[in-house]
Amino acid sequence: MEAVRARADERSEPADFVAAPARPFQEGRDVPAVQAAVSERRAYLLLQGPPGPLFKRLGQALEKRGHAVHRINLSGGDRLDWPNGAIDYRGRFSGWAVFVDRVLRDKGITDILLYGDCRPYHLTAHRIAALRNVRTHVLEEGYIRPHWMTLEPDGVNARSSLSRSKGWFRREAERLEPEPDFNPITSDFRRRARDSYWYYHHIITGRWRYPHYRSHRPGSIVMEGLGWLWKFANQKRAAAQAEEVLAEIKGEPFFVFPLQLSGDYQIRAHSPFRDMQSAASYVIESFARNAPADRHLLLKCHPLDCSFFNWTQFVETLAERCDVAGRLHLIDGGDLEAITRDAEGLVCVNSTSATLALAQERPVCTIGEAIYDIGGLTHQGHVDSFWKSPQPPEPGLYDAFRRVLVDRCLVRGGLASESAVDILVHSLIDRLNA
């Protein structure tokens, strides 16, 4: 952890951060009506995006702005989202670097846009693009949720070029206007589920067209689908059990530990742990050895965890082994924002849910690399010291941090409704043309 913090301190001056802030988005505006001048005609290459129509509609909006737009499809799921006019790559991964370099050269690409910067295809494309001085824009889930997505140059999360200096965030925030008032972004989980289902369905059925494609996601797509069916079938029972546990510890001093997904690159690339079970073992052992005897630890399952891993048995086994039975609890449900309001503090690997705690001025300790892991904002000691002396965020620092994020690297919109996608397309156009 000290090495991680040392690397963060090395980036305290943001000299290389070049993203221009986008002006506040006016919801309901048509793309053709946007009046911002295009300083240059660009040629965009879009790689894999999130399941659904976002990248196709963004490409159409960029073309209306006078830019050239190209797309590489790597799988049947990509082809579903972008059925016509794309370049198919059907070769092995070993040939990907040469192929993408040829496209960059032959199409005169000036900008690459991709969803997530850790997928093997994206990581290679990013590095090849850097050799030709091609700009890379990375889209990802929002640092602050809901209602926002992240768009940054070169990288996101631990690869973000944002400063890690609390003084810089305070100075930058002082120069910014107050955050505008926005209408909430509508969302429907069924929309995300539908888009994801058909995307992965076409990955499977399209293997004949893309025989060498391998998804960045570990595990079986079929088993993941079965896991969602199981999760839906047990949703009400899990919610009722969560209420029982929360009622049991009501009034007791407790810490909350939100679990993340083992397959998420936040765990795989930006933490010292190979999976979430390893991280949970680390936190639980630290709690057992160092927390006061009257403290409880509440683990909350990730709402998108559809694996068949038995977290209940895992937690019970560790509770007995570490002699904290009766003080260690697990829920699969509940309102995390309300839970953190009552907690002594929040421990996580690098989950964005930590922003819920910081917004309520609750202490946060990370054990991985996180964009918000800044001196004065999070607990800077080892997790062992957090249980007895959690450091709360400095007053006003999270507000400054959030204001800079909104201005520099967040775009308004989402993926779970038609209106959310419309707003996101407009927001992306504004930011890319800023």
N, C-alpha and C positions, 0 to 999 in steps of 0.2 A: 504493500500500500504506500510506503514511503517513496518508492520509485515512481509509482503512479503520480503522486502529488508533486514530485520533483519535475516530471515531464510537464505537468500542468503549469507549474510556475514558470517554466522556460517560455511558455506562450503568453506571458502576461501582457506583452505589448501587441496590439492587433494590426501591425503595419501591413500584413499581407491580406487582410480581410477586405475584399473589394466589392462585395454585394451592395448594390444601391438600394435604399429603402423604397418600397412601393407606396404610392399615395393611397389613402383609404379607399377601399372598393365601395362603389355605390351599387347596392344590390338592385337587380332588375334591369341593368343596363345591357344593351346589345353589344356584342363584340365589334361589329362593323362601325358602331357609333363612337368607339373610343378614339379620342383625338390626339393621343400622345404620338409624337413624331417618331418614325423609325430611323434611327441614325445610320443604319447600314442594313443591307439585305443579307440575311444570314441563311445558312443551310443547316438545318437541324437533322440529327439522327436520333430517333427514338428507339430505345431498346425495350426490355420488358417493363410493363407498367403493372398496376394493380388489376386484378380481375374486374372486368366491366368496361364500359365505353370511354373512360376518361381520356386515355392517350389518343384514341381515334378522334374524339371531338376536339382535343387540344391541337392535334395536327391540322385539322380543318380550320381552326381559328387562326393558327399561325400562317397557313397558306393565304387566308383572307387578308392578312397583314402584309403580304408580299414576300414572305419567306419561302424557301424551298424546304420541303419536309420529306424525309426518308425514314423507313421503318425496316428493321430486321426481325423476322419471326423465327423463333427458336423451337417452338412447339406447337401442337395442335391448339392449345389454349390461347397462345398468341394469335394464331390464325383466326380463331373465333372472334376475338376482339378487333382484329384488323384483317378482314378477309380479302381485300383487293389492293393491289398496288404495292405490296410489301416485298422485300427481298427475303427469300427463304434461305436459312442456313441448315443444311442437312448433314454436315460433316461431323467428324469427331472433335472433341474439345481440343485435342492437340493441334488442330488446324485453325482454331478460332482466331488466334492472334493475327495470323497472316491474312485471314479473310476480312476481319474488321478493319485492319490497316488499309487493305485494298479499297474498301468502301469509303473510308475517310479520304483517301487520295483521289479516287475517281469521281466522287460526288462533290468534292470541294467542301467537305463538312467543316463548319465553324463551331458548332455546338453539339454536345451530346446531352440528352436528357434520359435519366434512368431512375427506376424506383428501387431504392436501397443500394448501398455502395459495397456490400460484402458478398453478394452473389458471385460465384466464380466467373461467370461470363462478364458481369459488370466490372469486377475488379480488373480483369485483363483488359477490357475495352478502355477503362479509365486510364490505365498505365500506358497503353498504346497511344491514346489520344494526347497524353501529356508530351509524348515524344514529338508530336506534330503541333504542339501549342494550341490544341483544340480545347475550347472551354467545356467543362463538365458541370452539369447541374444535377443535383441529387434531390429527388423527392422522397419523402418518408412520412410515416405517421407523425402527428404533431407532438412537439415537445410539451405543449400544453393542450389538454383535451377536455371536452370535445370542441368542435367548431373550428379547429385549425389543422392544417397540415404543415409540414416543414419543407422548405426549399432553400438549399444552401449551395454555394459554389464548392466544388471539389469533394466535400464529404460532410457527413452528419454524425451526430452522437459524439463518440470519442475522437472522430476525425474532423470535427468541426473546427473551423479556423477562428471562431470567436475567442476573445480573451478569456482568461480565467482569473482576472484581477477584479476584486470587488470595487476598487477605486475607479477603474475604467467604466464599469457598469453604472456607478453613481454619476460620473461625469457625463456619460453619454445620455443617460436618462434625463438629466437636467436640461439638455438641449432639445428634448423632444416635446411635442405637444402631448397633452393627456390622451390616453387611449380612447379612440372613438367608441360610441355606443353602437353595437351591432344587434340586429335581430338574431335570435338563436338559429343555428343550422339544424334543419329537420333531419331525422335519421330513422331508418327502419331496418332492424337487424335482418329481417327476412330478405331485404334487397341484397345485403352483403352476402347472406347465405346462398341466395340464388345465383349471384354472379360467380361466387367461388365454386359452387357445385358444377356449373356448366363449364367453367374454365378447366377444372381438373378432370372432368368427364372427357373433354376433348383432348387433353394431354394423353389420356389412356387410349382413346379410340383413334387418335392421330399418330400413334407410334409408327405406323407403316410409312408415313410421310417424313417423320423426323426420327429415324431409328436410333440415333446416337445421343439424343437429348436425355440429360439427367437433371432432375429438379434439384434446386438448392435446398429443398426441404427434406430433412431426414425422415426415415420411416415410410410406411406404406400409405398411399393416398386412399386405398380402399379401407384400410383399418381406421384412418382418420374419419372417413364418412360414417363407418359403423359407430365410432366413438361419439359422434354428434347425435346419432339416433339414441344411443344409451343416455347421453347427457340430457337430451330433451325429455326422455321418459322419466328421469329421476329428478327433474328440476324442482318440482313442488316439494318433494321430500327433502331435498338438500336445503331449500330455503327455510323450511320449518325447523330443521336441525340447527341451522345457523342462528335462528331466533332464539332457540333454547340455549345455545352456548353463550350468546351475547347477554341473555338474561342472567345466566349463571355468574358471569364475571362483572356484572353491573355494580359499580361502586368500588371495585377492586382496582388497584393500580396495575396497569398493563402496558406492554409495548406491542406494536403490530408489525408483522412481517409479511408484506404482500409477495406471494410467489410469482415467478415469471415462467415463461415457456422455455423448456430445455432446448427446443429447436431455434429459438430466437437468437440472432447474431449478437444481441446485447449480452447474452450468456456465452455464446460460442467464440466471439471475437473480442469482446470488451470486458471480460472478467477472467479471473484466474481459475474458474471452475468449468469442468467439462459438461455439467448438466445441473439442473436445479436441485436435484437430490444432494449433490455434493455441497452446493451452497447452503442448503437448509441444514445439513449436518454440521457445517462450520458454525452457523449462527446459533443453533441449538446448544452445541457444546460450549460456546462462549457464554451464552446465557446461563447455563447450568453452573458454570464455574465462577461467574462474576456478578450475577444479578442478586440484589437483596432478596432475602427469603420470602418476602411478602409480594414480590412482583410476579406477574403472569406474562406469558408470551402467546400472542394470538397469531396464528398463521392463516392467511386468507388465500384460497385457491384463485388462480387466474381465471377470469370469466370466459376465456377462449380455450381453456385447457380441456381438450376432448380425448385425452389419452386414457388408457385403461390402467394406468399406474395407480396402485392403491395407496393414496396419501394417508388415509386413516391408519392403516396398519403401520406404515412407515413412521408416522408421528408417535403412535403408541409404543412402538418398539424403542425408539430413541428416548421417549419419556422414561421408560423403565430403566434403560441402560444408563441414562444420565441422572437418574434419581430426581426427576422433576415431574413425576406423575401428579396430576391435580393442578399443575401450574402451566402446563403446555396444552394448547387448544387449537383446533382446526375447524375452519368453516368454509363452505363452498356457497357463498351468497353474502347478503348484507350490503349496506351502503358504505363504501370505504371512506367517503368524505365525512360521514357522520361518525364512523368508528375512529378516525384519526383525531377528530375533535375532542374525544374523550381520552385519548391515549397519552401516555407519558412521552412517547416518541415513536418514530417509525424507523425501522431498519430495512434496507433493501440492497440488492446487488447494484442496480442502476435503473430501476423502474421509473417511468414518468409519473407514476402515482405519487412519488415523493413530493411533487409540486402541490398536491392537495394538502399535505401536511405543512409545507413551507408557507402556503397562502394563509394558513391558520396559526402561523408562528409556532409550530410544533417542531421540536428537535428532529433532525434527520441524520442518519449515519449510513454511508454507502460502503460496500465492500468490493465494488467494481469501478470502472471508469464511467463517469456521468458528466454531462455538460453543466449540471448545476452544482457539482462538487467543488465549491469555491469557499475559501476561507472567509468566515463571517456569515456564510449561508448554511453550511452543513457542519456537523461535528468533525473536527479535523484529527482527532486522536483515533486510536485503534478501537474496534468495536468492543473489546474487553472493558474499556473505560466508559463506554456509552451508557451501560446499564445503571451505573451509580452516579455519573456526572454528565448527563447529556447536555450538549451546548446548543442553546436555541439560536435561531437566526437573528442577526442584528436588525433592529427596527428599520423598516423602510427598504431594506436591501432586496428582499424578494420582489417588491413592487418595481424597483429599478430594473432588476433582472428581467422581469416579465415584460416591461415596457420596451426594453431593447430587443428582446426576442420577437415581439410583435412587429417592431419596425424593421428588423434586419433579416429575419429568417423564418417567419411564419406567414402563411398565406391562408386566407379565409376560405372555408368550404369543407367538403367531405365527400364520401364515396357511397353513402347509404340512402340517397334519395335523388330524384331528378333535379330538384332545386339545389341540393348540395353540390352536385357535379357541375351544374351551370355556374354557380358562384365560384367554385374552385377553378374552372376554366378561365373565367374573367380575371381572377386573382393571379393566376399563373401568367397570363398574358401581360398583365400590368408589371409584374416583377421581372419577367424575362426581358421586357422592352425598356425597363427603367435604366 
